[in-house]
Structures are given as structure tokens and as C-alpha cells.
Amino acid sequence: MSDQAGVIKPIGENVVLMKDQGGPEGTGAPPSVKPGGIVGFFAAIGVFSVRAISNFGALAIFFFLSFINIFRSKQIHEITSQTYYIGAKSTLIVMLVALFTGMVLGLQLFYTLVKFGSVGALGSAISLSLIRELGPVLTAIMIAARAGSAMAAEIGILRNSEQIDALYAMGVDPIRYLISPRIAASIISFPLLTAFFDLIGILGGYITSVLLLGTNAGTYFYRVQSAIDFVDIRGGFIKALVFGAIVSCICCFQGYYCHMRKDGFGAKSVGLATVSAVVISCVLILVSDYVVTSFLM
Amino acid sequence: METPLIEFRNVTKRFNDRTVLDNINLSIYENQVTTIIGKSGTGKSVLLKHIIGLLKPDEGSILFQGKPVAGMKKSEWEGHRRGIAYLFQNNALFDSMTVFDNVAFPLRQTTRLGKEEIEKRVMKRIEDLELEEAVGKFPSELSGGMQKRVALARALVTDPEIVLFDEPTTGQDPIRKNMILSMIMHYRKKYGFTAIMISHDIPDVFFISDRVIILWEGSVGFEGPYEEALRLKVPMIEEFLRSLDGFEDQLTGLLSREAFKMHYSAMLGSSSMEKTSAALFSVRLNILYEALGAQASVEVLKALGAYTNNYFNNIGGFSARHSRDEILTIFPRKDLEEAQKLVQDFADELTNGVIDHIRDMVSARSKAGTCFDIYIRAGVMEVSPDDSIEEIIEKGRLHQEIISKYRCDFGGNE
């Protein structure tokens, strides 16, 4: 192994981020070139592409290292406490959003279906919408906003105050101690919260369509039961698992490397990392939702 | 030739376009205190971070016990790294954990010790650093000085083989600075670790350092004992050391060594050198440390310095500390007999009043019922114009005898 890629590098630092054309901390990447005109345009595309690929690779290594460290010793306590924070403490807000989502779905679908004389299909429409799409997606977005932002900010502050360096200096792998439990907790919490969302959403639909608009309760629940297949539930859970891994990985990654941002330092970098974490998570939730759905169909 | 414990060979480190370490070569030896000094931004912290592996060199190599770190297996390097502790410049305490949890953290995470053993070790360090009242508090509830001591306790709790101190005394008052340095020296003797320290607390840091490395604009300006750095008289380094030293010893209020040297040179240039005497006072700080702990022993030194200053300044004398616990006073225009009389009067005053005050002060800061002895020694001698300060100190050491003491088993002064 050469000095350049020496083993003295901490595990977490094996991930190389591209800050700009110069690369971080003298990684030996080519210096920035700023030609004008058409050459400049293509140079900019090239730089952007190299940076994007590099960051994607870094994210993949980051996730891999975090994932394998979940199974190391002394992780149970941290995973439990993170599951409590990410999962249990998000339950109320997820249930509240689920209730109103179900209620508004009931309302919208009732007035649409009534035009076609298909009010009886209300239960099917609500439950399938929730279990297949809205449940996993909205749950993931809610947790990204609540817990994901906190992950990015907390880890960013740890980074800026050298607490992550202190962990490494004490012989504690920061990825094992900080990141792996959060990813494990997210993978556990997202499907569970999605299940809650689906359940409360269906109850919300019941409140609107049966209690407020007077459709038949028996028909509603019969349609719910007959429309839902195991495949739908499994698909929803697969999405929840994927979203859990994406959200936690993106949020931790943004916080962990906030010190390498070019657009801000110190507290500002933590703020920007938090914003990026939530925005990228939400976008990737929707993108991956399409990808996963297309595989499941 | 002794193999260095850590060696930098042609190490260069750049951050973007800025070269922070430029082809650095240096050696750090086992069981020594090596102090790194240099202007701000010369790469001192960067150098420490290379030792523990938080940063990697862009060029060159770092050798650990003669073996390049880059060529080591991961497990081998991890084995070495586990023996290194790092005291960060800004402490890097875990702000969501209490003081106890912060200190216990490395033991909980990296050892298989039981809960009781961890608690015992943590409390020992907490007591050593006089942090008992802060044990349940969070770092944000503590003063900067206390936070530094918590970080020190955390760094030492695993009994490391190498400790990297990044400005351990910054933000501390003079007593605490000396207390921390005393503790570093004490622990080094007790546990035999190698200390690598960044500090600007001249002269105190040099009293405990075996070697000094002066970083100068990204390169090593000097490497060796402090006295040698002074003897070499490289203008830039001399000016830098003088700027750090100032005019006053912050702990005792005595002159700094540089100011003392200037006074002495001025005196040599005047006619008053016809008859001059000197006295070297000392108190055994190591023995006091063992009996009383860090703070009380430093208080004794501070009190002795303050009394020496007040007493001899009035008669035209000037004094400075020349090691951790030795104070040299020059009596211009006094012959040996007059100087001996002065020291005798000073000793009487120490015995009759001052030492009681020191005893009361120390008793208040040490555990109830602690029995301790305080011996103050002095060596009085005549000074000739050819004598260097070092020669005067040597002579003083030869002539030293006890001039005042407090012994608890005799119930008081003798």
C-alpha cells in the first residue's frame, strides 16, 4: 500500500469526496481549468459528471461500510436508542398525517366515484392508494423531515466540533458508532411506521366516507379486505425498506461530510447539509419509488 | 543510535494550494516529553493529526518504531493506534454526555472491563483532576478550564503509551496551567508514556520538556533541547521565543527568564558588578505533588515566588524561575556576607509567618488530616562578572541548604 492511500487513513475517510476540481485535501485530482466558450461548457459538464460519479461512489462505499458495521458487537444499545428516536418518537406525527391523508382521500374519491356510480369501490381505492404508494412515500418524507434532518444536523455538529475525530482518536470507528445504528434503526422503523400509516389512513378514509358521507361501513371494509393482496403489502414494505436505507444514508452522509462543503463552513455548513439531506432524500424517495414500482409491477 | 518512536521522513501536506507541512523531517523518542512550538498556522495540529492517522501525508512517510505506517497491516497499525491518546485543542468532548460518561466512553467502547472497574478507573481520574463536583454535569455547564481537565482525564483514562496534547493549557489561569503541566509530568513518570505537546506556555512547558521542535513556516526550524535552541541564537527563533516569553512569569509574578537575562546583562555592563551576590531558592515540587496533589503544590510555588519577589525587589534584587521549582535571585551591590544576612532575614520571615500562611493555604486545598512537609532551600554565593546564569545556578545548587521548613510530625515550624 502506498503512502498516498496509507492505512493510517480512518475507515470513514476512505470515502473520497470531490469538493471541486482540485479534490479534497490534495487527493491529486486535476487542477481546475476555466476555459471559455464551448470548451468551457463541455469542461463544466465533465467536471460535474466526474464529481457526481465520485460522490455516488463515495455514498455507495459509505453505505456499504455502515451496513456491515451494523452486525458488529456493542451495537444493540445504540440501535435500540436510535430506533426509539427515529421510530417511536415519529409515531404520532406519522399517524396524524396518515389520518388526514386517509380522510382527504375519502373525500376526493367519494366525489369522483359518485359521478360514475362506483362509491362501493371507495374502500378498495383508498386502501390500495395508501398501501401501494402513499403509505411508504409519505411516511418516508415525514421521517426524512423529522428524523433525517436531525441526523444530518447532529452528525454535522459532531464533525465540526471534532467529536468525530475524537472518536477515531479513541479507537472507536465513527461509522460503526454513529452511522450504522441510525441506518439499522431506519431500516427497522420505516416499515413499521408505514404499517401504522396504512392502518390509520384506512381508518381516516372510513371516517370521511362512512361517518361523514354515509356510505355503507360493511361495503367499505369488505372492499378493503377483498382489494388488498399480499403482493401489495409486500411491495409497500419493500419500498419502506428501500426508503429507510436511502433516507438514513443520505442524511448521515450529508452530515458526516459537511466539513468538506465548498458552499459554507462551520454552522452554515451544518445548515446547508441539513437542507441538502432533506431535499435530496425527498427527491430520491420519489425517484426510487418509481424505480421500485416499475420492478414490482 | 536509538530508533525514534515516531519519525517523519520528508513529509509534505497540502490543503488545496496551501502547503502546510513542507518536506518535514523530525524524530520523537520514547518516554520523552517533546514540545512543538511555532507561530499560528504553521501546521502544529496538522502534524499531531498525522501521528494519530487523522490526516495522511501527501508526500513522504511516517515511521512508527522504524517501520513505515503505510506498509503496516491494518491490524498492526490499529494495535499501535490503540496506545495513542489525543487531547484536542478545543477538547472535543461529547456534549450530549455527562463528564462521567465522557471519561468512561473510551473504556466502555474499547475494553471489556466490567461496570465497577470502569467506574473505579473513571473516578480515580476525576479525583486526580479535581473534577468531583462536575461529575454529573454536561460539558456546556463547565468553564473552559474544567472542560480542558475533563478532556485530559478522558485522554489519560486508558493509560496510553503515547499522549498527544494539543495546547493542553490554553485558556487556563497560571495556577491551572502549571497544575496541568505538573500532572502531565507526574503521570509521565508514573505511567511512563511518551508525550508530544503543542504549547506556548513558556517557560513552564520547557521545564517539563526533554526536546523542543520549532516549526517555522512549514519546516522544522529547530529540533533538540530548549537550552540548545537558546544557545544557537538563530535570530528568527530567538525573537519568536522572546515574544512568547514576555517579561513576567505568569505564575509567580517574577521576571521571565528573558527579562532576567536582560537585567543581568545590563547589570554586567554597569559598574555595580564590583560586588554582587546571588541566591538560588528551591522547593521540592515533586515531593509536594506526591503529598498534596497538583493544585496545592503549585500554590506553594506561587506563594514562594510572590514572597521572594516582594521581599527582594525592595532592596534592588531581581529574581526569575530557572526550572520548575528553582528561583534565582541576584543581589546587586551586595557582598556574600550581606547576601547571607538578607537570606537569613528572609528565612526568618518565612519561618515566622509566611510558611504558616502557606501551610494554612495548602491545608485548605488538601484532604483533611494530610500530613506534609515543606522544605525551602537556599544556596547563597558570590557572583563574578565572568559567571553565566547557568554557572550561577550550578554554584547555587552546590551551596544549597534548608533555610526554612514546616514538618507536620513536629507540629509546626522549626
Interface residues (C-beta under 8 A of the other chain):
Chain A: M1 S2 D3 Q4 A5 G6 V7 I8 K9 P10 E13 G22 E25 G26 G28 K74 S161 E162 Q163 D165 A166 Y168 A169 M170 G171 V172 Y177
Chain B: K13 R14 F15 N16 D17 K49 H50 I52 G53 L54 L55 K56 P57 D58 E59 G60 S61 I62 P68 V69 A70 G71 M72 K73 K74 W77 E78 R81 R82 I84 A85 Y86 F88 N90 A92 L93 F94 D95 F105 P106 Q109 T110 R154 T158
